[in-house]
Amino acid sequence: MPSLGRKTLKSVRARSRNIDIVFEHMGYGMIIAYFFFTASAWLSHRDIFRIDSIEVLGAYAVDKEKIDALASDALAQKLLFRIDRNNSLLYPRGHMTRDIYLLDGRVKSVSMKVVLRKHLVISIEEYAPKLLACPNMSTTTESGTACYLGDDEGYVFARAPEYSGYFFPIFVTHDTALHEGNIIGAHILPRDEFLATQDFLNALREEGFTPKKIEYLGAHDYEIMTERPWNIRWSSTASSTQSINNLNLVLASISEEKESLSTLEVVDLRFGNKIFYH
């Protein structure tokens, strides 16, 4: 029994010592945290680090004034009620970057730096529009109001303004997502499909064609309208080089047979060496 009592007493003392060590470490942690908080608060109010000007670079379609106002509001917010964030040491870079992305879908990238401790430079890179994504447009209509802007990788980043004509190639997909307005932030086509399509469109340009409208017919099939009075049907499963060769053969054959291109409506290149036209 005395032996058991001694063991119990040692166990109680050990537990008490462990609790004391935990509180001791907590006390040290609070002292260190208070030191850093006080030092941060003191440094944040030094004029030598205070940001007194903001410059926005690279914003053309995106509103510069809105970015400037957003940054000014973020710098005015205090951290833990005492730490001034309007300084080159503690300014909320991540918070501002996130809000600028949310401000406008045309923002592709954001970078920030403080020059000479007082001048905040915000550099914006915008998506460059290279195509229009439009829902269910007639192949004979040149204007639309429900289209979206896409870049050279098929990424859709903003709603397009009203337009007339073909200042960018128009992709018609018949995608229900376009009607629901949730295509922004997505790609108009899967990456491999889009790259194959772009490869063929570039090949057409090299042959003197100007692609104006590309309508997705389904299952890798497309109908392409150019400046010519007839359209081209093409499959992305075919080689661009072979498709161009077949197109040139058809046009040469029509010329040799003295048929008029003015009556031609469609050249169908979707079936390999079997080429149909009417």
C-alpha positions in Angstrom: 0.0 0.0 0.0 2.7 2.6 0.8 4.4 1.7 -2.5 1.1 2.4 -4.4 0.7 5.7 -2.6 4.2 6.9 -3.6 3.5 6.0 -7.3 0.2 7.9 -7.2 1.9 10.9 -5.7 4.6 10.8 -8.4 2.0 10.6 -11.1 0.1 13.6 -9.7 3.3 15.6 -9.5 4.3 14.7 -13.1 0.8 15.7 -14.4 1.0 19.0 -12.5 4.5 19.7 -13.9 3.3 18.9 -17.5 0.4 21.4 -17.0 2.8 24.0 -15.7 5.0 23.5 -18.8 2.1 23.9 -21.1 1.0 27.2 -19.5 4.6 28.3 -19.5 4.9 27.8 -23.2 1.6 29.5 -23.8 2.8 32.4 -21.8 6.0 32.6 -23.9 3.9 32.4 -27.0 1.7 35.2 -25.9 4.7 37.4 -25.1 6.2 36.7 -28.5 2.9 37.4 -30.3 2.4 40.6 -28.3 6.0 41.7 -29.2 5.4 41.0 -32.9 2.0 42.7 -32.8 3.4 45.8 -31.1 6.4 45.9 -33.5 4.1 45.5 -36.5 1.7 48.2 -35.3 4.7 50.6 -34.7 6.3 49.9 -38.1 2.9 50.2 -39.9 2.6 53.8 -38.8 6.0 54.9 -39.9 5.8 57.5 -42.7 8.9 56.0 -44.4 6.9 52.9 -45.3 3.5 54.6 -46.0 2.1 54.1 -49.6 1.1 57.6 -50.8 0.4 56.8 -54.5 -1.1 54.1 -56.7 -0.4 53.5 -60.4 -2.3 51.0 -62.6 -0.6 49.8 -65.7 -1.8 47.6 -68.6 -5.6 48.2 -68.0 -7.2 49.2 -71.3 -10.6 47.5 -71.4 -10.7 47.1 -67.6 -11.6 50.3 -65.6 -8.5 51.8 -64.1 -10.4 53.9 -61.7 -12.2 50.9 -60.2 -8.9 49.1 -59.6 -7.5 52.3 -58.0 -10.6 52.6 -55.8 -10.4 48.9 -54.9 -6.8 49.2 -53.9 -7.4 52.3 -51.9 -10.2 50.7 -49.9 -8.0 47.6 -49.2 -5.1 49.8 -47.9 -7.5 51.7 -45.7 -8.5 48.5 -43.8 -6.7 48.0 -40.5 -5.5 44.6 -39.2 -6.6 43.7 -35.7 -7.8 47.3 -35.3 -4.3 48.8 -34.9 -2.0 47.7 -37.7 -2.1 50.0 -40.6 -2.0 48.1 -43.9 -1.3 51.2 -46.0 2.5 50.5 -46.0 5.0 48.7 -48.2 5.6 46.0 -45.6 2.1 44.8 -44.8 -0.1 45.9 -47.7 -2.8 43.2 -48.5 -1.3 41.9 -51.8 -3.3 38.7 -51.9 -6.6 40.3 -50.9 -6.2 43.0 -53.6 -5.2 40.5 -56.3 -8.2 38.3 -55.6 -10.6 41.3 -55.7 -9.1 42.6 -59.0 -9.7 39.2 -60.6 -13.3 39.3 -59.4 -13.8 42.8 -60.6 -13.6 42.0 -64.3 -13.4 38.8 -66.2 -11.0 40.4 -68.8 -8.2 40.3 -66.2 -5.7 37.6 -67.1 -3.0 38.2 -64.6 -2.1 40.7 -61.8 1.2 41.6 -60.3 2.1 44.3 -57.7 5.3 45.9 -56.4 6.1 48.9 -54.3 8.7 51.3 -55.7 10.8 53.4 -53.4 8.7 52.2 -50.4 5.8 54.6 -51.2 4.6 54.0 -54.8 2.4 51.0 -55.4 2.4 49.8 -59.0 -0.4 47.4 -60.1 0.3 45.7 -63.4 -2.6 44.2 -65.3 -2.5 41.8 -68.2 -5.8 41.5 -70.1 -7.2 38.7 -72.2 -6.9 39.7 -75.8 -10.1 38.9 -77.8 -9.5 36.7 -80.8 -12.9 35.1 -81.4 -16.6 35.4 -80.6 -18.6 32.5 -79.1 -22.3 32.8 -80.1 -25.4 30.7 -79.5 -27.5 29.4 -82.4 -26.8 32.2 -84.9 -28.0 31.9 -88.4 -25.2 31.3 -90.8 -26.4 34.3 -92.9 -26.7 36.8 -90.0 -23.8 39.3 -89.4 -24.9 40.8 -86.1 -25.6 39.5 -82.7 -26.1 40.7 -79.1 -25.7 37.5 -77.1 -22.1 36.6 -77.8 -18.9 36.2 -75.7 -15.3 37.1 -76.2 -12.7 34.4 -76.3 -8.9 34.4 -76.5 -6.5 32.6 -78.8 -6.8 29.4 -76.7 -10.6 29.3 -76.8 -11.0 30.6 -73.2 -14.2 32.7 -72.9 -13.7 35.6 -70.6 -16.4 38.3 -71.0 -19.6 39.1 -72.7 -19.2 40.9 -76.1 -20.7 44.3 -76.8 -23.2 44.6 -79.6 -21.4 44.4 -83.0 -22.0 44.1 -86.7 -19.8 42.3 -89.2 -17.0 39.8 -88.7 -14.2 41.6 -86.8 -13.4 38.2 -85.1 -14.1 34.7 -86.3 -17.5 33.6 -84.8 -17.8 30.2 -83.2 -21.4 28.9 -83.1 -21.7 25.9 -80.8 -25.4 25.5 -80.0 -24.3 25.0 -76.4 -27.0 25.4 -73.8 -24.4 26.9 -71.4 -24.4 30.0 -73.7 -28.1 30.4 -73.1 -27.6 30.1 -69.4 -24.8 32.7 -69.3 -22.3 30.4 -67.5 -19.8 30.0 -70.3 -17.6 32.8 -69.0 -14.5 31.2 -67.4 -14.8 28.0 -69.6 -13.3 27.0 -73.0 -15.5 27.0 -76.1 -14.1 23.6 -77.1 -11.9 20.9 -75.5 -8.3 21.9 -75.9 -7.3 19.2 -78.5 -10.4 19.9 -80.5 -9.8 23.7 -80.5 -6.2 23.3 -81.5 -7.1 21.0 -84.4 -9.7 23.5 -85.5 -7.3 26.4 -85.3 -4.7 24.5 -87.3 -7.2 24.0 -90.2 -8.4 27.7 -90.0 -4.7 28.8 -90.2 -4.2 26.5 -93.2 -7.2 28.1 -94.9 -5.8 31.6 -94.3 -2.5 30.5 -95.9 -4.5 29.6 -99.0 -6.2 33.0 -99.1 -9.4 32.3 -97.3 -10.8 34.4 -94.5 -12.8 32.3 -92.0 -15.7 34.2 -90.7 -18.0 31.8 -89.0 -17.3 28.3 -87.7 -20.4 26.3 -86.7 -20.1 23.2 -84.7 -22.3 20.5 -86.2 -21.5 17.8 -83.6 -19.2 14.8 -83.5 -16.1 16.7 -84.7 -17.9 18.2 -87.6 -17.9 21.9 -88.6 -19.3 24.1 -91.3 -17.0 27.0 -92.1 -18.1 30.2 -93.8 -15.5 32.3 -95.5 -15.6 35.4 -97.7 -16.4 33.0 -100.6 -20.1 32.5 -101.5 -19.9 28.8 -100.6 -19.2 27.0 -97.3 -16.8 24.3 -96.3 -17.7 21.2 -94.2 -14.8 19.7 -92.4 -14.0 17.2 -89.6 -11.4 17.7 -87.0 -10.4 14.0 -87.3 -9.0 14.7 -90.7 -5.5 16.0 -91.4 -5.5 19.8 -92.1 -2.9 19.3 -94.9 -4.9 16.6 -96.6 -8.1 18.6 -96.3 -6.5 21.6 -97.9 -5.2 19.4 -100.8 -8.6 17.9 -101.3 -10.2 21.4 -101.3 -7.7 22.6 -103.9 -8.4 19.5 -106.1 -12.1 20.2 -106.0 -11.7 23.8 -107.0 -9.3 22.9 -109.8 -11.7 20.2 -111.0 -14.6 22.7 -111.1 -12.5 25.1 -113.1 -11.3 22.4 -115.6 -14.9 21.3 -116.1 -15.8 25.0 -116.7 -18.4 24.8 -114.0 -19.3 28.1 -112.3 -18.3 28.6 -108.7 -21.2 31.0 -108.4 -23.6 28.1 -108.2 -21.4 26.2 -105.6 -22.9 26.0 -102.1 -20.9 23.5 -100.1 -17.7 21.6 -100.4 -17.8 18.6 -98.0 -14.3 17.4 -96.9 -15.4 15.2 -94.0 -15.0 11.8 -95.7 -11.3 11.6 -96.5 -10.7 11.3 -100.2 -14.4 11.1 -100.9 -15.2 14.7 -101.6 -18.8 15.9 -102.1 -19.9 19.3 -103.4 -23.0 20.8 -104.8 
